[in-house]
Amino acid sequence: MKKIIFILSSLFSFAALRAQEPADALRYAWYAPGSSARIQAVGGAMGSLGGDISASFVNPAGLAFYKTGDFVLSPSYRFGRTKSTYFGRTESRNSDKFSWGSTGFVVGTGNNNTRNVRNTSFSIAYNRTADFNSDIFYRGQNNQSSYSQKFLDEIRNNNVKDGNALSGNYPFGSSLAFNTYWIDTVGGGTNGNFQFQSRSAALLASGLLQQNSIHSTGGIDEMALGVAVNLRDKLMVGGSIGVPYLHYRRDAEFVEADATSNPNNHFNYAMVNETLRTSGLGINLRAGLIYKPTEYWRLGLALHSPTFYTLTDRYETSITADVEKGNVLSDYSNDYTDGAPSRFRYTYATPYRAIASVSYVLREVQDVRKQKGFLTADVEYVNYKASSFSAASNEDGSGTSEADRAYLKQLNRSIDAAYKSTFNVRAGGELKFTTVMVRLGAAYYGNPYKNLNGEKGSKLNLSGGLGYRDKGFFIDLTYVYSLNKDVNYAYRLSSAPYSGAQVKNTASNIFLTFGVKI
């Protein structure tokens, strides 16, 4: 266990060089996907239900239930509140966001009951697969560790003894801390044999005031093309190809300050500002089937390939420190990278997914107007440690360095050590009263962490909604209450204990879907 924690901590001491970290792998894979308001109302369970454009992103076989066509539009709005607890102190932040759920066209063709293939359906659909918008803020008094010990880990792991080497060779970490005197040679020694120490870590006996503010925006927006066939109204088979666009921006500010009023202890405060922008395209495949063993039952199975992304990071950071020398010093990574953020291009593969589902349809008949409702449930298996990063050629065609490839291999080992496989469960039901539908649902997304340092997380959605369908027009309104639990670490260390903030996010989500028959 100690070896695994050391691997994780050592990786974080180098992470600023290339910006990727194990948390990125989880962020891009652990989410409750968007859908139409109808599907949101039943907990997102879509594996065996069919008859909704959201099937393009869950089980494409569900498109085969379309005999005609739909045009669907699904706007949504989110009211979010995040509470973060750090060393016994709780802070909160609000974040609201307009977005879109499943939107697009579905067309069913053919209806020849004398043939094995009763009909074929096609879809062109858009979906907000993941939403990264959030505001996290926490602060507390820490007497365990200092952010600056992250730089000491970097110095130690690279066996740096020369002040001249340290002043410019690590422009996203310890060089900035050294040039602003947050890290100094106060430990004595001579050039070539310096013993570096942190000015703030020396004050841990009285505690350090720390605060972290993280503002994140972006998401994963996906276009999908789907096709499905209905075989004798018993077996539906379908597939889809998705092209997601990932865009993410994180602006973070970490501040560490002296908790005393002593003006002569050689440290007042230090501040780290970071900006990371990640963008790129991916591709994935989904395939599934739905089987009706009897009139009322539907059984579904769907497999999702990993999504293969080619991504580019743009990263920059700065450090400002006041070590009570009469002035405040700042240093910027862009000064070492030709005045622009550093760029790093790589590939990322998400985990694969498998979904098993069952539905019971009340009064299952071909004429959906006579159906009285349904109950449905999905169980989804996701292996989060199967996420992986690899090197990609640069945009100018040049290859990546051996150091980059070695770093990404280490990153993948850290992902294996930090995360595990888990199950997600979604369930819901609908009752239909002629033209009006009432729906309820719930979804639970399990803990992806191996709990190496107290990490635990989960996502719970509780939903309800109403629907109206008549004369080729339909409208659905859904409310989803979300409760998400997670952790956030400003830094990890291999040389000292460190703590993360416990993060609890609650959100009220309103989904609205308009649709017309075409």
Rosetta blueprint (number, residue, H / E / L):
1 M L
2 K H
3 K H
4 I H
5 I H
6 F H
7 I H
8 L H
9 S H
10 S H
11 L H
12 F H
13 S H
14 F H
15 A H
16 A H
17 L H
18 R L
19 A L
20 Q L
21 E L
22 P H
23 A H
24 D H
25 A H
26 L H
27 R H
28 Y L
29 A L
30 W L
31 Y L
32 A L
33 P L
34 G L
35 S L
36 S L
37 A H
38 R H
39 I H
40 Q H
41 A H
42 V L
43 G L
44 G L
45 A L
46 M L
47 G L
48 S L
49 L L
50 G L
51 G L
52 D L
53 I H
54 S H
55 A H
56 S H
57 F H
58 V L
59 N L
60 P H
61 A H
62 G H
63 L H
64 A H
65 F H
66 Y L
67 K L
68 T L
69 G E
70 D E
71 F E
72 V E
73 L E
74 S L
75 P E
76 S E
77 Y E
78 R E
79 F E
80 G E
81 R E
82 T E
83 K E
84 S E
85 T E
86 Y E
87 F L
88 G L
89 R E
90 T E
91 E E
92 S E
93 R E
94 N E
95 S E
96 D E
97 K E
98 F E
99 S E
100 W E
101 G L
102 S L
103 T E
104 G E
105 F E
106 V E
107 V E
108 G E
109 T E
110 G L
111 N L
112 N L
113 N L
114 T L
115 R L
116 N L
117 V E
118 R E
119 N E
120 T E
121 S E
122 F E
123 S E
124 I E
125 A E
126 Y E
127 N E
128 R E
129 T E
130 A E
131 D E
132 F L
133 N L
134 S E
135 D E
136 I E
137 F E
138 Y E
139 R E
140 G E
141 Q E
142 N E
143 N L
144 Q L
145 S L
146 S L
147 Y L
148 S L
149 Q H
150 K H
151 F H
152 L H
153 D H
154 E H
155 I H
156 R H
157 N H
158 N L
159 N L
160 V L
161 K L
162 D L
163 G H
164 N H
165 A H
166 L H
167 S L
168 G L
169 N L
170 Y L
171 P L
172 F L
173 G L
174 S H
175 S H
176 L H
177 A H
178 F H
179 N H
180 T L
181 Y L
182 W L
183 I E
184 D E
185 T L
186 V L
187 G L
188 G L
189 G L
190 T L
191 N L
192 G L
193 N L
194 F L
195 Q L
196 F L
197 Q E
198 S E
199 R L
200 S L
201 A H
202 A H
203 L H
204 L L
205 A L
206 S L
207 G L
208 L E
209 L E
210 Q E
211 Q E
212 N E
213 S E
214 I E
215 H E
216 S E
217 T E
218 G E
219 G E
220 I E
221 D E
222 E E
223 M E
224 A E
225 L E
226 G E
227 V E
228 A E
229 V E
230 N E
231 L E
232 R L
233 D L
234 K L
235 L E
236 M E
237 V E
238 G E
239 G E
240 S E
241 I E
242 G E
243 V E
244 P E
245 Y E
246 L E
247 H E
248 Y E
249 R E
250 R E
251 D E
252 A E
253 E E
254 F E
255 V E
256 E E
257 A E
258 D E
259 A L
260 T L
261 S L
262 N L
263 P L
264 N L
265 N L
266 H L
267 F L
268 N L
269 Y E
270 A E
271 M E
272 V E
273 N E
274 E E
275 T E
276 L E
277 R E
278 T E
279 S E
280 G E
281 L E
282 G E
283 I E
284 N E
285 L E
286 R E
287 A E
288 G E
289 L E
290 I E
291 Y E
292 K L
293 P L
294 T L
295 E L
296 Y L
297 W E
298 R E
299 L E
300 G E
301 L E
302 A E
303 L E
304 H E
305 S L
306 P L
307 T L
308 F E
309 Y E
310 T E
311 L E
312 T E
313 D E
314 R E
315 Y E
316 E E
317 T E
318 S E
319 I E
320 T E
321 A E
322 D E
323 V L
324 E L
325 K L
326 G L
327 N L
328 V L
329 L E
330 S E
331 D E
332 Y E
333 S H
334 N H
335 D H
336 Y H
337 T L
338 D L
339 G L
340 A L
341 P L
342 S E
343 R E
344 F E
345 R E
346 Y E
347 T E
348 Y E
349 A E
350 T L
351 P L
352 Y L
353 R E
354 A E
355 I E
356 A E
357 S E
358 V E
359 S E
360 Y E
361 V E
362 L E
363 R L
364 E L
365 V L
366 Q L
367 D L
368 V H
369 R H
370 K H
371 Q L
372 K L
373 G E
374 F E
375 L E
376 T E
377 A E
378 D E
379 V E
380 E E
381 Y E
382 V E
383 N E
384 Y H
385 K H
386 A H
387 S L
388 S E
389 F E
390 S E
391 A E
392 A L
393 S L
394 N L
395 E L
396 D L
397 G L
398 S L
399 G L
400 T L
401 S L
402 E H
403 A H
404 D H
405 R H
406 A H
407 Y H
408 L H
409 K H
410 Q H
411 L H
412 N H
413 R H
414 S H
415 I H
416 D H
417 A H
418 A H
419 Y E
420 K L
421 S E
422 T E
423 F E
424 N E
425 V E
426 R E
427 A E
428 G E
429 G E
430 E E
431 L E
432 K E
433 F E
434 T L
435 T L
436 V E
437 M E
438 V E
439 R E
440 L E
441 G E
442 A E
443 A E
444 Y E
445 Y E
446 G L
447 N L
448 P L
449 Y E
450 K L
451 N L
452 L L
453 N L
454 G L
455 E L
456 K L
457 G L
458 S E
459 K E
460 L E
461 N E
462 L E
463 S E
464 G E
465 G E
466 L E
467 G E
468 Y E
469 R E
470 D E
471 K L
472 G L
473 F E
474 F E
475 I E
476 D E
477 L E
478 T E
479 Y E
480 V E
481 Y E
482 S E
483 L E
484 N E
485 K E
486 D E
487 V E
488 N E
489 Y L
490 A L
491 Y L
492 R L
493 L L
494 S L
495 S L
496 A L
497 P L
498 Y L
499 S L
500 G L
501 A E
502 Q E
503 V E
504 K E
505 N E
506 T E
507 A E
508 S E
509 N E
510 I E
511 F E
512 L E
513 T E
514 F E
515 G E
516 V E
517 K E
518 I L
